[in-house]
Amino acid sequence: MSLNPDENRSRTFSVEGIDQRLLFGQNDLFLRMIEDRFDSRVVARGDSVSVVGAPADVDQVLRLLGDLVTRIKQGDFITEQYVNYAIGMVKENGFGPANAIATEELLVSSLRKIIKPKTIGQTNYVEAVDRSDLVFSIGPAGTGKTYLAVAMAVAELKAKKVNRIVFTRPAVEAGESLGFLPGDIRAKVDPYLRPVYDALYDMLQPDKIRKLLEMGVIEIAPLAFMRGRTLNEAFVVLDEAQNTSNAQMKMFLTRIGEKSKAVITGDITQIDLEKPRSSGLVKVQRILKGIRGIEFVYLTAKDVIRHRLVQDIIKAYARYEKPKGKE
């Protein structure tokens, strides 16, 4: 960072009444992150923050600090991921995301962890599921598609809005079939459905999950098991839908019964079918476009809530895989 004294602006931002440990991060990590991303110097002094730098950058830093303060007042902890997300929003749109992210919790997990949207895209996703009975959530890895679907399903079950939860996904990936795996059908299928189990164990006690599975209140099964059924009063989640054929997608969608809600998640950049263009998730976007009561929510790298490098990895692959002639 090279500051030109003749072109600099100096402004202060009051942080009176705000826990500075939350706002600045451990060892002022968040302040250092802000300095790295803006042409400015950020220094905490007592109950205020001094920002010196190019006028445009100073204005953006002040908006960013205001957003972080708003997030803290909403009762959320500031994380490195959130600061990166907020910086990107301020740089791109001139405002931070705090006021556009839902503050109402979806669920409190068995470990007292509060589960709620962490980005604007995730908020749009949750609100779409609340509004509509059939929602497609399409986006890259790490955007919370499956995790939030599981959280919303558990929340609906706890609220007695549905009588059961059904999780399903295609049981064939990268050309492999279930036959080579040892054990009964449950043993063969479970590895493919591991992300769903992982999310469930993050939200409910293990003994509670086992009981609900035994009672059939929670069902986790391969997509082939959905054929010929009608799923009434259920919250149904089809995960990894990019690996369905068009026929499988149609079959699944026509299983949905009365008082049911369905969420279909997938990443169309990671299709394992031999003919990616035959993906049911790719085709359904055109087939069902414009039908009332059906919503498509598109998450992007901005909604990634894993390690900060995941965003950069997704963007790098998108550039690498971009067809020639579309630069």
Secondary structure, 3 states (H helix, E strand, C coil): CCCCCCCCEEEEEECCCCCHHHHHCHHHHHHHHHHHHCCEEEEEECCEEEEEECHHHHHHHHHHHHHHHHHHHCCCCCCHHHHHHHHHHHHHHCCCCHHHCCCCCCEECCCCCEECCCCHHHHHHHHHHHHCCEEEEECCCCCCHHHHHHHHHHHHHHCCCCCEEEEEECCCCCCCCHHHCCCCHHHHHHHHHHHHHHHHHHHCCHHHHHHHHHHCCEEEEEHHHHCCCCECCEEEEECCHHHCEHHHHHHHHCCECCCCEEEEEECCCCCCCCCHHHEHHHHHHHHCCCCCCEEEEECCHHHCCCCHHHHHHHHHHHHHHCCCCCC
